[in-house]
């Protein structure tokens, strides 16, 4: 897992099945295994004002990449 606690930061995890989180106005990136292409890829996302109302990811929320390469909130949020 990778966590950047400050705003305007970046959190990157290069391990498969990792999770990341970051503060407001930050960027995240996660590795995932693309089964169809048989290789590792990276997915990146932007965290906005914090609550998701701007259409961007929420701040201080753990994120994962699913088997289709989509960034989503981790089901089991770690405190």
CORMO-V999204 format. One record per pair of residues at least 6 apart in sequence whose ideal C-beta (glycine too) atoms are under 6 Angstrom apart, sorted by the first residue. I is the first residue (numbers start at 1). J is the second residue. Records with the same first field share a line. If there is no record, write none. Layout:
# CORMO-V999204
I->J + J
This chain:
# CORMO-V999204
1->19
2->11 + 12 + 13 + 20
3->21
4->11 + 22
6->23
7->23 + 24 + 25
8->25
9->22 + 26
10->27
11->20 + 22 + 28
12->29
13->20 + 30
14->31
16->31 + 33
18->30
19->62 + 64 + 74
20->28 + 30 + 63
21->60 + 61 + 62
22->28 + 47
23->59
24->50 + 59
26->47
27->46
28->45 + 63
29->42 + 44
30->43 + 65
31->40 + 42
32->65 + 69
33->40
34->41
43->65 + 69 + 71
45->57 + 71
46->56
47->56 + 57 + 59
48->54 + 56
50->59
52->58
61->73
62->74 + 77 + 78
63->71
64->74
65->71
66->72
